[in-house]
């Protein structure tokens, strides 16, 4: 197996007006020929860098992926173990809010679009396997 390490990832789940912000993934991995998750809805976030705290990673990813300033409300109290082809990640999810509720979202190259969804709408979307469960967990604390 080519990649045999585990990546720590920090995801930021933004809730506004009883809806959650999701982005539609653009598959960037050339080795992923089947492109299983291309154009699937996801919770934004990314890998934690060496010596970076999870909080720092969340803030950096929000800036990189959506050009947003966010405030962390709380940790979603479950760590998700995700395996995709040659990637294994531990997903740490933080419930967040936008510092400026009217701030414009500007996507980087990792997503084709974004949208706000209710819990019921997320249930029927093509998403990453953990997405719906993460949102259900967030609903318990928000």
C-alpha positions as CSV (number, residue, x, y, z in Angstrom):
1,X,0.0,0.0,0.0
2,X,1.4,3.4,-1.1
3,X,0.2,5.7,1.7
4,X,0.4,4.1,5.2
5,X,0.0,7.0,7.5
6,X,-2.9,8.7,9.1
7,X,-3.8,12.3,8.5
8,X,-5.3,14.6,11.2
9,X,-8.0,16.8,9.5
10,X,-9.8,19.8,10.9
11,X,-13.3,20.4,9.5
12,X,-15.4,23.5,10.2
13,X,-19.2,23.1,10.2
14,X,-20.9,26.5,9.8
15,X,-24.6,26.8,10.9
16,X,-26.7,29.8,10.0
17,X,-30.5,30.1,10.2
18,X,-30.9,26.4,10.9
19,X,-28.9,25.5,7.8
20,X,-25.4,24.1,7.3
21,X,-22.8,25.3,4.8
22,X,-21.5,22.5,2.5
23,X,-19.1,22.7,-0.5
24,X,-19.2,20.6,-3.6
25,X,-15.9,18.8,-4.0
26,X,-13.7,19.0,-7.1
27,X,-11.5,15.9,-7.2
28,X,-7.9,16.9,-7.1
29,X,-6.1,13.6,-6.7
30,X,-4.9,12.3,-10.1
31,X,-4.4,8.8,-8.6
32,X,-8.1,8.6,-7.8
33,X,-9.2,7.4,-11.2
34,X,-12.7,6.3,-10.1
35,X,-13.3,9.9,-8.7
36,X,-15.8,8.4,-6.2
37,X,-16.3,11.7,-4.3
38,X,-16.0,14.2,-7.2
39,X,-19.0,16.6,-7.1
40,X,-20.1,15.2,-3.7
41,X,-21.1,17.7,-1.0
42,X,-18.8,17.9,2.0
43,X,-18.0,19.8,5.2
44,X,-15.1,22.1,4.4
45,X,-11.7,21.6,6.1
46,X,-8.4,20.0,5.5
47,X,-5.2,18.5,6.9
48,X,-3.6,19.7,10.1
49,X,0.0,20.9,9.5
50,X,3.0,19.9,11.6
51,X,3.1,22.0,14.9
52,X,-0.3,23.5,14.1
53,X,-3.2,23.2,16.6
54,X,-6.6,22.0,15.5
55,X,-8.0,25.5,16.1
56,X,-5.3,27.0,14.0
57,X,-6.0,24.5,11.2
58,X,-9.7,25.3,11.3
59,X,-9.1,29.0,11.0
60,X,-6.4,28.6,8.2
61,X,-8.7,26.2,6.2
62,X,-11.6,28.6,6.5
63,X,-9.4,31.4,5.1
64,X,-7.9,29.2,2.3
65,X,-11.1,27.5,1.2
66,X,-13.8,30.1,1.7
67,X,-11.9,33.3,2.6
68,X,-14.0,33.5,5.8
69,X,-13.2,34.7,9.3
70,X,-14.9,32.2,11.6
71,X,-15.5,31.8,15.3
72,X,-15.3,28.4,16.8
73,X,-18.3,27.6,19.0
74,X,-17.4,24.1,20.1
75,X,-15.9,20.8,19.2
76,X,-18.4,18.2,17.8
77,X,-17.8,15.5,20.4
78,X,-16.8,12.6,18.1
79,X,-13.7,11.9,16.1
80,X,-14.4,10.3,12.8
81,X,-12.2,7.7,11.3
82,X,-12.4,8.0,7.5
83,X,-10.7,5.8,4.9
84,X,-10.7,6.6,1.2
85,X,-8.7,4.6,-1.3
86,X,-5.1,5.4,-0.3
87,X,-6.0,8.0,2.4
88,X,-6.8,7.5,6.1
89,X,-7.9,10.5,8.2
90,X,-9.0,11.3,11.6
91,X,-11.7,14.0,11.3
92,X,-12.0,16.6,14.0
93,X,-15.1,18.7,13.5
94,X,-15.8,22.1,15.0
95,X,-19.1,23.9,15.0
96,X,-18.5,27.4,13.9
97,X,-20.1,30.7,12.9
98,X,-19.1,33.4,10.5
99,X,-17.6,36.4,12.3
100,X,-19.5,38.7,9.8
101,X,-22.8,37.1,8.9
102,X,-22.9,39.0,5.6
103,X,-19.3,38.2,4.6
104,X,-19.0,37.0,1.0
105,X,-17.9,33.4,0.5
106,X,-15.1,33.1,-2.1
107,X,-14.2,29.5,-3.0
108,X,-10.8,28.3,-3.9
109,X,-10.0,25.6,-6.5
110,X,-11.1,22.7,-4.2
111,X,-14.8,23.3,-4.6
112,X,-17.1,24.1,-7.5
113,X,-19.9,25.7,-5.5
114,X,-21.4,26.0,-2.0
115,X,-24.9,26.0,-0.6
116,X,-26.8,26.0,2.7
117,X,-28.9,22.9,3.6
118,X,-31.2,21.8,6.4
119,X,-30.5,18.5,8.1
120,X,-33.3,16.8,6.1
121,X,-31.9,18.2,2.8
122,X,-28.4,16.8,3.6
123,X,-29.9,13.4,4.2
124,X,-30.8,13.2,0.4
125,X,-27.6,14.7,-1.0
126,X,-24.6,12.8,-2.5
127,X,-22.1,13.4,0.4
128,X,-19.1,11.9,1.9
129,X,-20.0,9.0,4.2
130,X,-19.6,10.9,7.5
131,X,-21.3,14.1,6.5
132,X,-24.9,13.3,7.6
133,X,-23.8,11.7,10.9
134,X,-21.6,14.7,11.7
135,X,-24.5,17.1,11.1
136,X,-26.7,15.0,13.3
137,X,-24.1,15.1,16.1
138,X,-23.9,18.9,15.7
139,X,-27.7,19.2,16.0
140,X,-27.5,17.6,19.4
141,X,-25.2,20.5,20.7
142,X,-26.5,23.5,18.7
